[in-house]
Structure formats: structure tokens, C-alpha cells
Amino acid sequence: MGKVYLTGAGPGDIELLTLKALRVIKEADVIIYDRLANPDILKEAKSGCEFVYVGKEDGRHIMPQDDINEVIYQNALKYDIVVRLKGGDPFVFGRGGEEALYIQERGVRYEVIPGITSSISAPAYAGIPVTHRGVSVSFRVVTGHESPNKKESQIPWETFKTDDTIVFLMGLHNLPKISKKLIEIGKAKDYPCAVISKGTTKDQIVVIGTLENIVEKTKDVPTPALIVVGRVVELREQLQWFEENV
């Protein structure tokens, strides 16, 4: 039985891949990868490495998560080094915990290789620090796409009344609900927010707006995208750097 590496591919820019992730990718016998992993990473694999695509996006799942878990397990029975390559970080809304539990219960050895999460890197590439002295002393990372099996939201909306930064991942399609909820709990309609599409890549798009107008301003923005809500968004005017270097 082989060993599984639950590996974070980072946010998109291939140079943000960690050295450890790159090492196991080069050694892998099989790489099981998802939609958000930069496909150029696969070019680093050795000759003869097998590739298994298990990508998921809204409304179109190549295979359900339960099947993905089984694919990882079956490949661990077949190969010595199995890399499960996941966009961002495996444990930040990447369902890496579910995959780890599944193979652990079946006696498979595994290791988690963290990846740089888009929740901090995409805002950084947009010139938006998620914390800034005198503006925001903390930040939250919140799913923007809750499980459809839950009848009630698990998001603690009432606790979002402070000026701390909120980053919603996978939330573009739910942006109307998110902006409406935040206004309902008392945030001003002109409260600043940003949508960052394809962050850290040459195709990055950054849209700045308010809770009142961000939905209209981003109706044609492609996924993957994240949402940043907070006063730190106003710093982009001074701190944007990436567009000048692409």
C-alpha cells in the first residue's frame, strides 16, 4: 500500500507552489487533481506519471466527493506515491479533512502538505491586506457556498457587525444573498467590498464596490472568485502592485 500526499497547489500563480509540494509532485506515480490547481503544475511530474482529473464546479461535478475519496484509496492500493493535488490549501474549504478521514479509516498512510490559501494571497495580489493597523485587527474566512444538505445556514451572520475583514470563498453566485445579509445585520450600504476573480494569475480581475452595488458591478465576472468585505478594501488605491508587473 502506498502513501497519499494531500497537497495544496496554492492559489494559481505556479511560483507560489511550496518546495515540498513540488518535490512530491516530481516523485508522484499518480496525481489526482482538481479544477482549481494550475494545470502547468502537472508538467513538473515525472515521465509515466498517471493523471486523474476529479474537478468540480457549481452545477457540474465530474464525480461526487464520496467517489473521489474512493479513487484516492484505490490508487493508494495501486501506487507507492499518490498526490492528491488541490487548489489553495487542502484544509481550507478543500474537503481535505474528509479525504484524510476516509483513507485513514482504511489504513492508508498520508501526509498533509499545506498550500497558500487564496483567502490571503488573492487579496494581497489585489493590493488589499486582510489586516492593517488601525483598520482591521483580524480577518475571517467564510464559505460562500454552504452544503445544500443543511436546511439552515451555519454562518453566524450576526457576528459580522464589526469592521474586521471578511473573506468569502466560492461565493460569487451567492453574492446577492451575502450583500443582502450584511446590510440586514447593520452594515452600511456603502460599506466597501471587492470581488477578485482568478486571483494571482495573469487573468486576475478586481472589482471594487459597495455592498449596495457590487452585485451589479460583477454580473459578468468569471469564477473562481472570492469576496473581500471590509475597510481594508480602500487601501487598494494606494497598494495595488500586481497589474503594473504583469
ZAMARGU-4260 file (C-alpha; in steps of 0.2 Angstrom, whole numbers, plus 5000, padded with zeros to 4 digits):
<rodrens>
0) 5000/5000/5000 | 5006/5017/4995 | 5006/5034/5004 | 4995/5048/5000 | 5000/5067/5000
5) 4986/5079/5002 | 4994/5093/4993 | 4990/5111/4992 | 4993/5118/4974 | 4992/5136/4980
10) 4980/5150/4973 | 4985/5150/4954 | 5002/5158/4952 | 5013/5142/4949 | 5028/5151/4958
15) 5018/5151/4974 | 5019/5132/4975 | 5029/5126/4990 | 5045/5117/4988 | 5038/5102/4997
20) 5023/5101/4986 | 5035/5102/4971 | 5046/5088/4977 | 5031/5076/4979 | 5024/5081/4963
25) 5040/5076/4954 | 5040/5060/4964 | 5022/5055/4961 | 5016/5039/4952 | 4999/5047/4951
30) 4992/5064/4953 | 4973/5066/4957 | 4970/5084/4953 | 4955/5096/4954 | 4949/5111/4943
35) 4957/5125/4954 | 4975/5118/4953 | 4986/5126/4939 | 4987/5114/4925 | 5005/5119/4922
40) 5010/5111/4938 | 5007/5094/4930 | 5021/5097/4918 | 5033/5095/4933 | 5028/5077/4935
45) 5040/5063/4930 | 5038/5053/4914 | 5025/5039/4916 | 5015/5048/4930 | 4996/5045/4928
50) 4984/5059/4930 | 4966/5058/4936 | 4955/5073/4935 | 4941/5075/4948 | 4937/5093/4945
55) 4921/5101/4952 | 4912/5117/4949 | 4895/5124/4953 | 4882/5113/4945 | 4894/5102/4936
60) 4903/5088/4946 | 4914/5076/4937 | 4912/5064/4951 | 4904/5066/4969 | 4915/5068/4984
65) 4912/5050/4990 | 4918/5044/4974 | 4934/5055/4974 | 4938/5048/4992 | 4937/5030/4984
70) 4948/5035/4969 | 4961/5041/4981 | 4960/5025/4991 | 4960/5013/4976 | 4976/5022/4969
75) 4984/5020/4986 | 4982/5002/4984 | 4990/5003/4967 | 5004/5015/4968 | 5018/5020/4980
80) 5016/5039/4979 | 4999/5046/4977 | 4997/5065/4976 | 4980/5072/4979 | 4983/5090/4972
85) 4970/5103/4977 | 4969/5121/4974 | 4974/5133/4988 | 4975/5123/5004 | 4968/5106/5007
90) 4960/5110/5024 | 4953/5127/5019 | 4936/5123/5012 | 4945/5110/5001 | 4937/5094/5009
95) 4954/5088/5013 | 4949/5083/5030 | 4935/5072/5023 | 4948/5063/5012 | 4960/5061/5026
100) 4947/5053/5037 | 4942/5041/5023 | 4959/5034/5019 | 4964/5034/5037 | 4950/5023/5042
105) 4956/5011/5028 | 4974/5010/5035 | 4982/5022/5022 | 4997/5032/5027 | 4995/5050/5022
110) 5003/5067/5024 | 4996/5084/5023 | 5006/5097/5013 | 4998/5114/5016 | 4996/5126/5002
115) 4995/5145/5001 | 4977/5149/5003 | 4968/5161/4991 | 4960/5169/5006 | 4976/5179/5009
120) 4985/5178/4993 | 4972/5184/4981 | 4969/5200/4991 | 4987/5203/4993 | 4989/5202/4974
125) 4975/5214/4973 | 4983/5226/4984 | 4972/5223/4999 | 4980/5217/5015 | 4967/5207/5025
130) 4974/5215/5041 | 4981/5233/5043 | 4985/5243/5059 | 4971/5255/5063 | 4959/5247/5051
135) 4957/5229/5054 | 4965/5218/5068 | 4958/5202/5062 | 4950/5193/5047 | 4938/5179/5044
140) 4937/5166/5031 | 4920/5160/5027 | 4912/5148/5015 | 4901/5157/5002 | 4894/5140/4997
145) 4886/5131/5011 | 4881/5112/5010 | 4864/5110/5001 | 4860/5097/5014 | 4859/5109/5028
150) 4842/5117/5030 | 4848/5132/5040 | 4863/5142/5037 | 4878/5139/5048 | 4886/5156/5045
155) 4885/5167/5061 | 4879/5182/5052 | 4875/5192/5067 | 4894/5191/5072 | 4899/5200/5057
160) 4894/5218/5063 | 4912/5223/5067 | 4924/5231/5055 | 4936/5216/5054 | 4939/5209/5037
165) 4928/5195/5030 | 4934/5184/5015 | 4920/5174/5007 | 4927/5159/4996 | 4917/5151/4982
170) 4903/5164/4985 | 4901/5173/4968 | 4885/5165/4964 | 4878/5169/4982 | 4884/5187/4982
175) 4866/5194/4981 | 4862/5184/4997 | 4879/5189/5005 | 4877/5208/5002 | 4859/5207/5007
180) 4863/5198/5024 | 4877/5210/5028 | 4866/5225/5025 | 4852/5217/5036 | 4863/5215/5051
185) 4868/5233/5050 | 4882/5236/5039 | 4881/5252/5028 | 4875/5251/5010 | 4891/5260/5005
190) 4902/5248/5015 | 4917/5244/5004 | 4920/5227/4996 | 4929/5219/4982 | 4927/5204/4971
195) 4943/5196/4965 | 4942/5184/4950 | 4956/5172/4945 | 4967/5179/4959 | 4986/5179/4957
200) 4986/5174/4939 | 4988/5185/4923 | 4969/5184/4921 | 4966/5192/4938 | 4951/5204/4938
205) 4947/5215/4953 | 4931/5224/4955 | 4929/5237/4969 | 4912/5242/4975 | 4900/5243/4990
210) 4888/5231/4997 | 4874/5240/4988 | 4882/5240/4970 | 4894/5225/4970 | 4881/5213/4963
215) 4878/5224/4948 | 4896/5228/4945 | 4901/5209/4945 | 4887/5201/4935 | 4900/5197/4921
220) 4914/5192/4932 | 4920/5174/4929 | 4924/5161/4943 | 4934/5156/4953 | 4932/5172/4963
225) 4932/5177/4981 | 4924/5192/4990 | 4933/5203/5002 | 4922/5214/5014 | 4930/5227/5025
230) 4938/5244/5026 | 4955/5237/5020 | 4947/5237/5003 | 4950/5255/5002 | 4969/5253/5003
235) 4969/5245/4986 | 4970/5263/4978 | 4987/5265/4986 | 4994/5247/4987 | 4989/5239/4970
240) 5005/5232/4963 | 5001/5217/4953 | 4993/5224/4937 | 5009/5235/4935 | 5020/5220/4935
245) 5010/5208/4924
</rodrens>
